[in-house]
Amino acid sequence: MYWLRLFGRPGHDRVWAWRFGGHHISLNYLVIDGRLVAATPCFGLNELAAHRQRAFPR
């Protein structure tokens, strides 16, 4: 499942943000006065499972 969320009211003269997220992904964007000023992408994984696969290959 994925979702899209808006924070504030989008516009060229406002502060607002949007987030797209779901299974192993989170994209966050902050817009101030029509300019993108911050972006935080995150593509996750299950670190414990990845570590086990490297430590104990099949």
N, C-alpha and C positions, 0 to 999 in steps of 0.2 A: 504494500500500500504506500502511496506517495501523497503528499499534500502541498498545497501552495497557500501561504499566508501573507497578507498585507498588513503593515503596521503604519498607521497614519492615513492621510489622504494623498494619493499621488498628485503631483503638480510641479510645475517648473519653479515655483517660488516657495516651496515647502520642504520640510524635513520628513522623509518617509523611508520605509524599508520594505523589503520582501524576502521571503524565505521559501525555498523549495527543499523538501526533505522527504526521507523515506528510508528504505532498507539500505544501509551503508552509504548514505549520501546526505549531505547538508550543505546547501548553497545559501549564503546570507549576503545581502547587499544593502548598503545604506546610501541614500541619495539626499544631498543637500543642495537646494537651489538649482536643481536640474543637473547636478554633477555627481557622478559616482565617486564617493570618497572612501568607501571601505568595502571589501569583499573577503569573505572567509569561506573558501571551499573546503570541504572535508569529505574524503572518500575513505571510509573505514573498513576494517576487517576484524575478524576475531583473532587477536594477537596470540592468545593461548593456543588455538588450533594451528596457527602458522608456526609457532615455536615448536610444537610437538612434531609437526611434519618434518622440520629441519633436524631436530634432535633424533628422531626415530623414523627414518625413511623406510618405506615399505618395499 
